[in-house]
Amino acid sequence: MSPIVKRKGEKFTLPGKYLLFILTILCTGMVLLTFHTTIFSGPLGTIAGYTIVPFQEGVSAAGSYLRSRSEELSQIRDLIAENETLKEQIDELTIENTRLQQDRYELTSLRELYELDSQYDEYEKVGARIIARDPGNWFYSFVINKGAEDGLSVDMNVMAGSGLVGRIVDIGPNWSKVKAIIADDSNISAMVLSSSDNMVVTGDLRLYASGVISFEQLIDSDDVVAEGDKIVTSNISDKFLPGILIGYINTINTDSNNLTKSGYITPAVDFEHLEEVLVILELKQTIED
């Protein structure tokens, strides 16, 4: 340890740790003198009571304060360690909760597909997962992880949720591109399930922002079609198998020619939240042949 050297022109300052050491030695010495000698008896004891005792009390208070602070620091360290442990547990529980929520969502989605499969049990189907989609808020064009190697081909119908999603328009060995019925260039020959009246359902992405797509050329001569009626694919559709649910009539209006009606349909499928789909492994032409 280097000696303390006073430079010229500088004031001498004794470091705090040395001052505390000296005061401790003095205090200890005074305590020993008090207990083992009679030097502070009589008048000298009175004087010592006014000088030494307050000093001893101060040192004792300082020692108690330092001991208390040491205990507090020890408790703080324990609390910090406990807090870090609790944070790790919270992170683990958060990850586990997220995983459980994802599993629950997937289970719900798979249950919906199972129910949909049961509704159309006359068709053979295969499940597929969506792996990519075109930019935008909705799944109007997307790619699935099944292709020609899985027995798929162009124009096969795709379903999800409660009804029709669209059809395959392009295919590769292990992927297929699907165009949804809400796409701008989508047109479907459809009919009202309750009356078998035919219509044409047209996709419109701008219109789907309100949750609907349009229909037109409905000839309702008996005036029986009403809001809420189910709309399904018709027998005369050249791309889609008959009887697949498209949606429900939301609004119906009489055209200016007083012969046909048009309006809007609420699709049966939520095109904003799609993950898995069912592909029907049969083509309309094959069924007709």
C-alpha positions, 0 to 999 in steps of 0.5 A: 500500500502506498503511503499517504503523501501530502503535496505542497499546497494541498490540504491533508485529508484523512481517508474515511476508512482510517478515521473510522478505524482510529475511532474504533480503537479509541472507543474500544480502549475507553471501554476497556479502561471503564471496565478494568480501571477506576480512572473514571471514578469520582469527578473524572467519571462525571466528566467522562459521562458527558464526553465519552458516553455520548461518543460510545452511544454514537459509535454504537448507533453507527454500528447498529445502523451499519448492521441494519443496512447489511441485513437490508442489503442481504434481504434485497439480494434475496428478493432480487434473486427471488424476483428473477426466479419468479420472472422465469416462471412467469415466462415459462407459464406464458409460453405454456399458456400460448401453446395451450391456446394455439392447441385449443385453436387448432383443435377447434379448427380441426373439429370444424373440418371434421364436421364439414367432412361429415356433412359431405361424406359422399366425397373423398377429401384430403386435409391441407395446411395453408403455407403462403398467401397473396398480400392483403387482409383476406385469403383470396389467393393462397398456397397449400402444402399438398400437390400432384404427388398427393393426388390433387389437380387443377379445379378441385374444390376446396372447403373450410369452416362451414362451406366453399372456399374456392378451387385449385387454379395452379399446382406443383408436385407438393403445393397447390394454389387456390383462388377463393370465391371472394376474388374479384374474377370469381364467378359461380353458378349457384342456386337457392337451396330452398327453391332451386332458383339459379343465380350467379355469385360474384367475388368482390374484394372491395365489397368483402370489406363489409363481409359480403359478396354479391349475387345477380340474375336471380329469377324469383318468379314466385317471390319466395326467396328471402334474407337468410336463405342458404345459397349452394353451388348449382348442378349447372356449375362447370367447376364446382360440385353441386350442393356445397354451401356458399353462404346466406342471403344478406340483402335482396333487391328487385332489379330495374327490369322487374324480372330479376333480383340481385343482392348480397351474400354473407359467405359461410367461410371466414376468409380472414382466419384460415389455416387448414382446408379440405380438398375434395379429390373429385372433379366436376367433369369426373362426377358427370362422366 
